[in-house]
Amino acid sequence: RIPPNDPKRQQLRVLKKLLKKARFTEFGQKYRFDDALFSKNPGKSFQELVPVHDYNKIYEEWWKKTLDGVPDVTWPGKIKYYALSSGTSESASKYIPVTKDLLRSNSINYVRQLISVFGYEDANRKALTKGFLMLGGATDLQKGEAGWYAGDLSGILAKKRPFWFQTFYKPGGRIAAIKDWNQKLNEIVEHAKEWDIGYIVGVPAWCQMCMEMVIEHYKVKNIHEIWPNFGVFVHGGVAFEPYKKGFEKLMGKPIVYIENYLSSEGFIGYKTREHAKGMQLILNNNIFFEFVPFDEKNFDADGQIIANPEAKMIHEVEAGKEYALLMSTNAGAWRYLIGDTIKFVDLAKMEVAITGRTKHFLSLVGEHLGVENMNKAIQLVSEEYNIQLLHH
């Protein structure tokens, strides 16, 4: 076993494992994965042999074929599921491959995250033995001609949930399959009193709306009058600070808030300690990370990455510096720019905070105001004037 305090070796092992598994794919053959695998410095060789990809590049050159049922393109076998990610102006909806291997990695990370809650001093441990309410997209997925299914990642994860999780899972298969969001919420509200919820997972705005509807429907003062064992809220996808004040007003007692970093491309990290400033990167479970300094040397004025950027490995990063994240995964993403910018807030513990998106910033006179600054401003305004933010 590689000790957790040796991130360089952990990441090198992950890279070798990924290269070994994908060496006979079309992608692995074209970019000579064998050469990287057996070189003295696999990390540097991999960076020299394989170009950086954004979604448009990898989709047009590689992933597009998998939608026609072509196997062994960027990962062994056929792709059975695709996460539909909200597109940009260039692409209406992004089809991001979700493999069995990726789903297995995600399940392992969910269990690790669950176990980490036992280390939280203020956590209601009883909450972890109660119902888990997962508020996400519909599990009723669209079917492609080549036999694949596509939909919201949360819907795929709910549909492919492990068998041991069935007992705890709410709202259950029937309600989870409902596509109409308002209908789904109304069904959840109707059944809320029958469930003993301890743990809620979802996007803050959706979860806040759901709890407000439950409180209003049953004419109670707070959510704990309906779910007395509710103790843990796991959130991701957007900054939580602007929502926190609104959440606390719905509670009858304090709960633990845990941030996770889950993207369509993989489970990147989660908060492992109660008062941590960031989320710990998962360095030993099938994602190889690279970090491109988010500056004018590597990105143009529109936030577009250059052809051969300076990409650093985990042992080369600096605390407090802003990086764009590149990922190579067991779903066949290779040196893939996911579009997020992060910074390391604790190098010893490998903890990061999301600072924004490579294309989401204001820069009228070169001030480069990122999403992190905007979120902080909204949080300060809500505290200063005691106002509750509904949607941000």
Residue pairs with C-beta under 8 A, 6 or more apart in sequence:
2 9
2 10
2 13
2 284
4 10
4 284
5 348
7 283
7 314
7 315
7 350
8 313
8 314
8 315
10 283
10 284
10 314
11 43
11 283
11 288
11 289
11 313
11 314
11 315
12 42
12 43
13 284
14 283
14 284
14 285
14 286
14 287
14 288
15 42
15 43
15 46
15 288
15 328
16 37
16 42
17 286
18 286
18 288
18 328
18 329
18 330
19 28
19 33
19 36
19 37
19 42
19 46
20 37
21 75
21 76
21 101
21 330
22 28
22 33
22 74
22 75
22 76
22 332
23 29
23 33
23 34
23 37
24 72
24 76
25 72
25 73
25 74
25 75
25 76
25 332
26 62
26 72
26 73
26 74
27 62
27 73
27 74
27 332
27 334
28 34
31 49
31 50
31 334
32 49
33 49
35 45
35 49
36 42
36 45
36 46
36 49
36 50
39 45
43 313
46 328
47 290
47 311
47 335
50 334
50 335
51 57
51 307
51 308
51 335
52 292
52 305
52 307
52 308
52 309
52 311
52 326
52 335
52 337
53 61
53 333
53 334
53 335
53 336
53 337
54 305
54 336
54 337
54 339
55 91
55 94
55 96
55 336
55 337
56 90
56 91
58 74
58 333
58 334
58 336
59 91
59 94
59 95
62 73
62 74
62 332
63 73
63 74
63 95
63 96
63 97
63 332
65 73
66 73
66 74
66 78
66 79
66 97
66 332
67 79
67 82
67 95
67 144
67 146
67 148
68 146
69 78
69 146
69 147
69 148
70 78
71 77
71 78
73 332
74 97
74 332
74 333
74 334
75 97
75 99
75 101
75 330
75 331
75 332
77 99
77 100
78 146
78 147
78 148
79 97
79 98
79 99
79 148
79 332
80 98
80 99
80 100
80 147
80 148
80 149
81 97
81 98
81 99
81 103
81 141
81 148
81 149
81 150
81 156
81 160
82 95
82 96
82 97
82 98
82 144
82 148
82 149
82 150
83 95
83 96
83 98
83 150
83 151
83 152
83 153
83 156
83 264
84 93
84 94
84 95
84 96
84 150
84 151
84 152
85 93
85 94
85 96
85 153
85 264
86 93
86 94
87 93
87 94
88 359
94 264
95 150
96 264
96 265
96 331
96 333
97 331
97 332
97 333
98 153
98 156
98 264
98 331
99 330
99 331
99 332
101 286
101 330
101 331
102 266
102 286
102 329
102 330
102 331
103 156
103 157
103 160
105 266
105 267
105 285
105 286
105 287
105 330
106 157
106 262
106 266
106 267
107 162
108 285
109 267
109 270
109 282
109 285
110 267
112 270
112 282
113 234
113 258
113 260
113 270
114 128
116 270
116 272
117 123
117 125
117 128
117 232
117 256
117 258
118 125
118 128
119 272
119 273
119 274
120 256
120 273
120 274
121 274
122 254
122 256
122 274
123 231
123 232
123 256
124 198
124 229
124 231
124 232
124 255
124 256
125 231
126 198
126 229
126 231
127 198
127 199
127 229
127 230
127 231
127 232
128 198
128 199
128 231
128 232
129 198
130 168
130 196
130 197
130 198
130 199
130 229
130 230
131 168
131 169
131 170
131 195
131 196
131 197
131 198
131 199
132 165
132 168
132 169
132 170
132 197
132 198
132 199
132 200
132 201
133 170
133 171
133 188
133 195
133 197
133 199
133 200
133 201
133 202
134 154
134 157
134 158
134 169
134 170
134 171
134 176
134 200
134 201
134 202
135 154
135 188
135 200
135 201
135 202
135 203
135 206
135 207
135 210
136 152
136 153
136 154
136 155
136 157
136 158
136 176
136 201
136 202
136 203
137 151
137 152
137 153
137 154
137 155
138 151
138 152
138 155
138 176
138 177
138 178
138 179
138 184
139 151
139 155
139 156
139 158
139 159
139 173
139 176
139 177
140 151
140 155
140 177
140 178
140 179
141 149
141 150
141 151
141 155
141 156
141 159
142 149
142 150
142 151
143 149
144 150
149 156
153 262
153 264
154 202
155 176
158 169
158 176
159 176
161 169
170 195
170 197
171 184
171 187
171 188
171 191
175 184
175 187
175 188
175 191
176 184
178 184
178 187
185 209
185 210
185 213
186 213
188 210
188 214
189 210
189 213
189 214
189 217
192 214
192 217
192 218
192 226
192 227
193 218
193 226
195 227
196 227
196 229
197 227
197 229
197 230
198 227
198 229
198 230
198 231
198 232
199 230
199 231
199 232
199 233
199 234
200 207
200 230
200 232
200 233
200 234
201 233
201 234
201 235
202 210
202 234
202 235
203 235
203 236
203 237
203 238
204 235
204 238
204 240
204 243
204 247
205 238
205 243
205 390
205 391
205 392
207 233
207 235
208 243
208 246
208 247
208 250
208 390
211 223
211 250
212 250
214 223
214 226
215 221
215 222
215 223
215 226
215 250
218 225
218 226
220 226
221 252
222 250
222 251
222 252
223 230
223 250
223 251
223 252
224 230
224 251
224 252
224 253
225 252
230 255
231 255
231 256
232 255
232 256
232 258
233 247
233 255
233 256
233 257
233 258
234 258
234 259
234 260
235 257
235 258
235 259
235 260
236 259
236 260
236 261
236 262
237 262
238 392
239 354
239 371
239 372
239 375
239 392
240 257
240 259
241 375
241 376
241 379
242 375
242 378
242 379
242 382
242 389
242 392
243 389
243 392
244 257
244 379
245 382
245 383
245 386
245 388
245 389
246 388
246 389
246 390
247 257
249 388
256 274
258 270
258 271
259 270
259 271
259 279
260 267
260 269
260 270
260 271
260 279
261 267
261 268
261 269
261 270
261 279
261 352
261 354
262 268
263 338
263 340
265 327
265 329
265 331
265 333
265 336
265 338
266 286
266 287
266 327
266 329
266 331
266 333
267 282
267 285
267 287
268 279
268 281
268 282
268 287
268 325
268 327
269 279
269 280
269 281
269 282
269 351
269 352
270 279
270 280
270 282
271 278
271 279
271 280
272 279
272 280
272 349
273 349
276 346
276 349
276 351
277 345
277 346
277 351
277 353
278 344
278 345
278 346
278 351
278 352
278 353
279 351
279 352
279 353
280 349
280 350
280 351
281 289
281 314
281 350
281 351
281 352
283 289
283 314
283 350
286 329
286 330
287 327
287 328
287 329
287 330
288 327
288 328
288 329
289 313
289 314
289 325
289 326
289 327
290 311
290 312
290 313
290 325
290 326
290 327
290 328
290 335
291 311
291 312
291 313
291 314
291 316
291 317
291 323
291 324
291 325
291 326
291 342
292 298
292 305
292 309
292 310
292 311
292 312
292 323
292 324
292 325
292 326
292 337
293 310
293 312
293 321
293 322
293 323
293 324
294 322
294 323
294 324
294 341
294 358
295 322
297 306
297 309
297 310
298 305
298 306
298 309
298 310
298 324
299 305
299 306
299 309
299 324
299 358
300 306
301 363
302 359
303 357
303 358
303 359
303 360
303 361
304 359
305 324
305 337
305 358
311 326
311 335
312 323
314 350
317 323
317 344
317 347
318 344
318 347
319 343
319 344
319 345
319 346
319 347
320 343
320 344
320 345
321 343
321 344
322 341
322 342
322 343
322 355
322 370
323 341
323 342
323 343
324 337
324 339
324 340
324 341
324 358
325 337
325 338
325 340
325 341
325 342
326 335
326 336
326 337
326 338
327 333
327 335
327 336
327 338
328 334
328 335
328 336
329 336
337 358
339 357
339 358
339 359
340 354
340 356
340 357
340 358
341 354
341 355
341 356
341 357
341 358
341 370
342 352
342 353
342 354
342 355
343 352
343 353
343 355
344 350
344 351
344 352
345 351
345 352
345 353
353 372
354 371
354 372
355 370
355 371
355 372
356 370
356 371
356 372
357 371
360 370
360 371
361 368
361 369
361 370
361 371
362 368
362 369
362 374
363 369
375 392
378 389
378 392
381 387
382 388
382 389
